[in-house]
């Protein structure tokens, strides 16, 4: 069989975490690729990224702790089939997704990574979602339809669903609005 390592992340607890949850603009994940003028590259919610990468003089960042431990596990079980399951609720779900992306970006020999997200907020943009797919990360996103956390932050826009140019010129306005939201770094997808 395969050895599966499970990492579980807790949801929001501290006042600082609540404040970071409100920093909803998108920012580039360090090491992410910007693929062109029309594509801003993989971007994630600024507050979640801050919680993932922030450290103090006495405590390593969550990112550093995850990288160290996953590196140790990869080395320890180098001769065994290995997989990694990351899970969390609410903020923990967001951190699980960021960790999955980081692990598959950092480790050349990264194991298969799966995320099981419970009641998680939206984490990143369309380019980030595509990067997760390209890296082979499987995500099961479990949401309660009445849970507002799963519907925030940001906007979800799909240009294909907008009216076209023939419909009284509204297509031009909708493309402008879409570009405006994208440039404001508030366009999220359900991941």
N, C-alpha and C positions, 0 to 999 in steps of 0.2 A: 503494500500500500504506500500511500504518500503521507509524509509528515506535514500536518497543517498547523501552522502557528496562528493563534488568534490574539488580536490586540483589540481591546475595547476602550472607547473614549467616553468619558462622562459628559453630560450636558452643562449648561451655564450654571455657575454657582456664585462667583464673586461679583462685586460691583464693577470691577475693571472689565470683566468678561461681558457684562451687560452693556457697558459703554462701547466696547469694541464691536459688539453685535450691531451697533447703530452706525458704524463707519462703513456705509454701504457702497461707496464708489469702488470701481474696479481698478486694479493695479496689476502690473506684470509680475508673474511668478518669477523669481530670480532663476536665470538659466533657461527660461522659455524662449522660443523662437518667434521673432516678428517676421512674418512671411511675405509681407508686401504692403503697398500703400493702402489698399482697400481692406486689409486684414490687420487688425491691431495686435494679433498674436494672442496666445493664451493669457487670459486675465482672470483674476480671482478677487473676491471681496477683500477689501483692504483690512478690515477688522479681523477677519479670520486668519489672514496671512500674518498679521501682527502677532496674534496669539500663538501662532505656530512657530514663528521665528524669533520672538523676543526672549532675551535672557537677562540675567542680572549678574552682578559680580560674584554671587554665591551659588547661582543655579543656572545650569545649561538650559538652552531652549528646548522645547518639545521636539523640534526638528533635529537638533543635535542628539538628543536622547534616543529618538527613533532610529536615526542613521547608525548610531553606535551599536544598539542592540540588534538591529536587523543584520548589520555587517557581521556581528558575532555569531548570529544564528546561521547565516549563509556559510561562514567558515566552519562552524562546528558540524553542520550536517552536509558538507560539500559532496559526500558520496551517496546521498539519499535524495529521492524525489521530494521536493519541498514546495509547499504552497503557503500563501499568507492570506488570512481573512481579517479584514479590518471592519469594525462595527462601532456604532455609536448612536446616541440619541441627541437630536437637536444640534447644539454646537458640536457635540461629539461626532455627529454624522458628517458635519462640514470638515472637521479635523481629520476624520478617517479618509475622506476624499483627497484632501491636500496631501496627506501622508502617502496614499497610494500613488499619486502623481510623482511625488518627490522620490519615493523608493525606486520606481521604474525609470526615473530620469537619472538618479545617482548611481545605481548599481548596474554595471554591465551584465552581470549574471543574476539579475533580480529574479526571484521566484514568480510563479503565477500569482497574481494579486486579485482578490475579490473584495468588494465593499458591500456590506449590508447596512443600509442607512435607514434609521427609524426616525420619522418626524423631522427630517433635516431641512434646513433652509436651502435656497439656491446658492451655489458656490461660485460659479464662473460663467464666462461667455461661451458662445458657440465654438470658437477656436479651442478653448480649453476642453470642451466636450469631445471635439474631434481628436485632440491629442490623447485623451484618456482612451478613446476607442482604438487609435493607432497603436498604443502601447499594450493593448490587449487586456486592459483592466475591465473586469465585469462588475457592474454596479446594479444591485437590487435596491431600489428606492421605495420604501414602504411609507405611505402617507395616509393620514386620516383626512377625508375631504373637508372636514370642518376645522382643521388645524391651520390657523393663519400663518404659523411659522413656516410651513411648507410652501407658502405662496409669496414669501418675501426673501430677499430684497429685490428691488429693481423692477424693470419692465421685461416682459417676454414679447418679442415681436417676431413675426414671420412674414417677410415681404411677400411671399407667395399668396398669403391670405388677403392681402390688400386688393382694392379695386384696381383695374388697369387704366391706362391712359385714356381710353375711349370713354370711360365713365365720368364725363363732365370735368375732366382735368384733375380729378381727385387722386389719380395715380401719381402725378408729379408731386402733389403735396405730401402724400403718404411716404414717398421715397425720401423727401426732404426731412420729414419727421423721423423716419427710421434712422437716417444718417445723423440727425441731431442727437437722438438718444444714444446711439453708438458712440459718438464723439464725447458725450457727457459721461461716458463710461458707466452707464447704468443698465446696459442690456444684458440680462441673464438668461440662462436656459435651465430647464429642470434636470439638474444633476446633483 
